[in-house]
Amino acid sequence: MKAALIGSGIGNLTVALYLLQAGIDVIIYEKSKKVGGRLTFHEHDTARIDAGPTIVLLPEMLKSILKGAGIHENALQFIPIDPMYRLYFPSGSVLVKHRDPLKQKEELNRFLPGEG
């Protein structure tokens, strides 16, 4: 059996892993120069800017996908980043997203006093 997938985002890359594990040949068609959809990034000088919502792509989820496809979780190197990102608002205020729940609570109390 063979399968053709249109687009190389996280969804189709996951489907391709599972299909390959089931013994099905897979070809992925992608219109962009980079594979990965919202997993990709844009580079500017020495900075990398994510192309998509990385808040959804939690390490535990990725490890679960790899495990389900028969790939050892150590096949990828995960590099923790903190802070994870900053949200900038038109008012000029900034909310910082931290990995650590206690740091995040402090940040929420700073941004919205009493809401942490």
VENFENSUL-V197229 format. One line per field, one symbol per residue. phi: phi as a letter, one per 20 degrees, with the letter a starting at -180 (. if undefined). burial: # if it has 24 or more other C-alpha atoms within 12 Angstrom, else .. A space follows every 50 residues. Layout:
phi = ???
burial = ???
//
This chain:
phi = .ccdddndfgffffgfgffffenefccddceefdeplfffbddcleeddg ebffffefgfffffffffendffffdeedfcbffacdddgfnfcddedff gffffgfffffcgndf
burial = ......####.######.##.....#.#.......####........... ...........#..##.................#..........###... ...#..#.........
//
